[in-house]
Amino acid sequence: MNACKDGDKIGEILKKEHPNVLFIAVDDLNNMLGVLDRYSNTKTPNLDKLAASGVMFSDAHCQAPLCGPSRASLMTGLRPSTTGIYGMINDNKIRSENPATKDIIMLPEYFGNNGYHTMGIGKLFHDHAPDGVLDESGGRVKGFGPYPKERLVWDGYGTADREKYGRTSTDWGAFPEADSLMPDHKSVDWVAERLNRKYDKPFFMGIGFLRVHVPLYVPQKWFDMHPLDSIKTRPYRKDDLNDVPPIALQINDLPMMPSTEWAIESGEWPKIIQAYLACISYVDYEIGRLIDALDNSSYADDTVIVLWSDHGYRLGEKGTFAKHALWNSATNAPLFFAAPQLPKGKIIDTPVEMLSIYPTLLELCGLPAYERNEGISLVPLMQDKEMDETYVALTTFGMHNHTVKSDKFRYIQYEDGGEEFYDHRYDKNEFANQAENPEYRKEIERLKRYLPKTNVQWDPNSSYTFQPYFVENKARTSGSDGSPIKVIGAPQ
């Protein structure tokens, strides 16, 4: 009996010193949120409420504008240029023979190693989670369904080579009939049930929402919240890409996706945006259910909340409907923190990285820093402490392709030396490439100093066969025998 009581006391002390974590991932969510007033038709009351209860970063950026490498980077605390995970990768292959990751402690594991009970459901890593990373797993429903018997609008191939490059899930429309048929609804039910349990140690609870990822299917009532006559299309210029390097056009060549010109000609552009907004409102509703379950539990006052998305999403900007780019509309995504020691209702416009989630959570939870994290804790920034840090955000897409976002500018450097530079003070839509403008040479040189010094070869287990450029990039830069192949120019 005494041993049991002593154990209970130790557990209570541990819980007081180290708060619980509610770790919320939302797939493909861009910053068209009510709290930022980025789009007048957005309806996100629960995300707005979360922002009011904590801190939101309006200029947070992913480390890769693609699900697999973005999530692998966040969960390992390492940059894609450090690991070579530039494309998709099986969750269980992240560690394998990769010298950078073979003994890395992943974010949920670090909490588990420090006395936490770790749980999770849905899309946390690219699929769900590597085997053994969570103490308790709710798994993940395969794919991004439910699906109708036949596609509603888009065939998934577009003009792509069907034999070589597969099919996108992209489609849009009202389906299914009820929220209860959505996997995300069931994920919230799973978490809510566990929030009613008692634990003898602090917990780390992860939930990964599948929406807003395509197909843009949610029940009709969410579409009704966004009437078509209220939809405004996104900033777009037909000649926008005339001033970018040829390699940028190759990376942006996504023939399986709807093009903006097609969307204009077909009249589908407002309908695609309506579907995206409907999906945002649906996910916002599920997030509200999740936060309500936490508020009604015994853990409301001692739980750190973090909510993030793996990248942004273009809705016609730069000619297509996809992420897959080093421009702002693809890299910028929401990031929220709420914790007892943080201010409430604070919006920070400083550029930050999703890579900082790992070290920030450790500091908020009173855990020792993990020396291998390449990100920095955002706690001092949220608490208005003086910092020597210059905040910039670095995103990588394929080997040797990087962008650096500062508070005023975006610089992009491609593997063949091609450059883009945008002045966000006057050109938030990144229409005018100023890389050749001598007036900006000093700023360009300053941002180039933040480019990674190490660019390792592709991890053999990582690839992106969905897009022609990345198949060629991997084959050319990371030979099958493991030896480096000199990069001599843009791919043909």
Buried (B, 14 or more C-beta within 10 A) or exposed (E): EEEEEEEEEEBEEBBEEBBBBBBBBBBBBBBBBBBBEEBEBBBBBBBBBBBEBBBBBBBBBBBBBBBBBBBBBBBBBBBBBBBBBBBBBBBBBBBEEBEBBEEBBBBBBBBBEBBBBBBBBBBBBBBBBBEEBBBEBBEBBEEBBBBBEEBBBBEBBBEBEEEEBBBBBBBBBBBBEEBEEBBBBBBBBBBBEBBEEEBEBBBBBBBBBBBBBBBBBBBEBBBEBBEEEEBEBBBBBEEBBEBBBEBBBBBBBBBBBBBBBBBBEEEBBBBBBBBBBBBBBBBBBBBBBBBEBBEEBEBEEBBBBBBBBBBBBBBBBBBBBBBBBBBBBBBBBBBBBBBEEBEEEBEBEBBBBBBBBBBBBBBBBEBEEBEBBBBBBBBBBBEEEEEEEEBBBBBBBBBBBBBBBBEEBBBBBBBBEBBBBBBBEEBEBBBBBBBEEEEBEEBBEBBEEBBBEEBBBBBBBBBBEBBBBBBBBBBBBBEEEEEEEEBEEBBE
